[in-house]
Amino acid sequence: MDLAFAALLSDDDEQVLTALTRIEKEGDSNAIPPLLRSLISSKENRVKQRITNLLYQVKASDAGSVLLMALDNPEFKTVRPTILATFWNAGVDMRDHLDRFVEIGINGTADESFECLTVIENQEIWPEKAVREALVKLKGPVASETDPYKASMLNDLVSVLRYRIGKED
């Protein structure tokens, strides 16, 4: 797999696509960081789309922890929305990490807030205590957000969380 990971950084798109085929067949969660690096460095849209599709289909049992580490890695800052979208597209169970998604929703970009909202909407189960804590954490940031788009995302996030505990607006 090391050769496939190295090929992901090639300037030859065909070589990258061949490596992606091998990773799709044999890869595991160790492929996530090299895929993200290739996503950042690639200039070809078909390569970017293929990488994104692979990420969105990741089924490795430890994919959640690898993706959480990727969110904290400054190297992957430009692809954080894609990392966040991977959680919900791949159906990665993140029920123990609501606080992390709320934190990113509050402090991240508007696009990151949107993806966090989508993760939270699509996660089947959130512990009630975590939902209540998240609602408290959101109170100040929702009121003070100046970007109308992000404010809308945060308000929607509050609505989704309130719905989860039976307190619809």
Buried (B, 14 or more C-beta within 10 A) or exposed (E): BEEBBEBBBBEEBEBBBBBBEBBBEEBBBBBBBBBBBBBBBBEEEEBBEBBBEBBBEBEBEEBBEBBBEBBEEEEBEEBBBBBBBBBBBBBBEBEEBBEBBBBBBBEBBBBBBBBBBBBBBEBEEBEEEBBBBBBEBBEEBBEEBEEEEBBBBBBBBBBBBBEBEEEEE
